[in-house]
Amino acid sequence: MPRHAPGRPDPPSSIVVTTELSGIGTGAGDERQADVLVFVDQKSDTAAHKPRELRMWATVSTVRDGDEWLISGVETES
């Protein structure tokens, strides 16, 4: 039994996405809150297409809760 309609190309069997941290830094903040900049490189690869690379960054907002820093928000850009 065919996995797809006759005459159509085989669908990609899988996609592999890898993400690597490329940098991190602090932005504005004080003793109660801080923004952390996170830079990542992401690569996706399928059997049907060439690898695709994407560089992204995110701003992670944090707030202090006693001795811990908690994430209060994440904003992404590419």
Secondary structure, 3 states (H helix, E strand, C coil): CCCCCCCCCCCCCCEEEEEEEEEEEEEEECCCEEEEEEEEEEEEEECCCCCEEEEEEEEEEEEEECCEEEEEEEEEEC
